[in-house]
């Protein structure tokens, strides 16, 4: 099992658009085969900071997510255009 954590900050004024994209992504991504969990979060301290916690069966499921039409529309052509900073981490289960 793979966990992907994506921390990012958006430009001031883009918080509402980021939330909109994230909600749409959650709706579509949670239906993908191999996606076990996909949750977007917004910081309680800084409304410009967001986080995605994603859990996939394997690399193939993550790759399929990244190749999906909704990823292209709402990440590549959506969120990535709003982001100022981004840090990602990919983790696998220990046992």
Secondary structure in CASP SS format (residue, H / E / C, confidence):
PFRMAT SS
TARGET T0000
AUTHOR 0000-0000-0000
METHOD secondary structure of the structure
MODEL  1
X C 1.00
X E 1.00
X E 1.00
X E 1.00
X E 1.00
X E 1.00
X E 1.00
X E 1.00
X E 1.00
X E 1.00
X C 1.00
X C 1.00
X C 1.00
X C 1.00
X H 1.00
X H 1.00
X H 1.00
X H 1.00
X H 1.00
X H 1.00
X H 1.00
X H 1.00
X H 1.00
X H 1.00
X H 1.00
X H 1.00
X H 1.00
X H 1.00
X H 1.00
X C 1.00
X C 1.00
X C 1.00
X C 1.00
X C 1.00
X E 1.00
X E 1.00
X E 1.00
X E 1.00
X E 1.00
X E 1.00
X E 1.00
X E 1.00
X C 1.00
X C 1.00
X C 1.00
X C 1.00
X C 1.00
X C 1.00
X E 1.00
X E 1.00
X E 1.00
X E 1.00
X E 1.00
X E 1.00
X E 1.00
X E 1.00
X C 1.00
X C 1.00
X H 1.00
X H 1.00
X H 1.00
X H 1.00
X H 1.00
X H 1.00
X H 1.00
X H 1.00
X C 1.00
X C 1.00
X H 1.00
X H 1.00
X H 1.00
X H 1.00
X H 1.00
X H 1.00
X H 1.00
X H 1.00
X C 1.00
X C 1.00
X H 1.00
X H 1.00
X H 1.00
X C 1.00
X E 1.00
X E 1.00
X E 1.00
X E 1.00
X E 1.00
X E 1.00
X E 1.00
X E 1.00
X E 1.00
X E 1.00
X C 1.00
X C 1.00
X C 1.00
END
